[in-house]
């Protein structure tokens, strides 16, 4: 099973905001988060695609991530 992890970029630190079944749902939740939270500390969002049960991997996996600007 593949999942999409929504992360908020706060001062070059990534904070997990949620986990979703599709990239579209993760993007929609990033947009909804911006509309409702009014959190000015988030500089952007990252969506990482992850496989449930996969072996652990070190570091940021560029081929599995998508960066979104604030006000997407």
Secondary structure, DSSP 8 states (H G I E B T S, - for coil): -EEEEEEEEETTEEEEEEEESSHHHHHHHHHHHHHHH--TT--EEEEEEEETT-----S--GGGEEEEES--
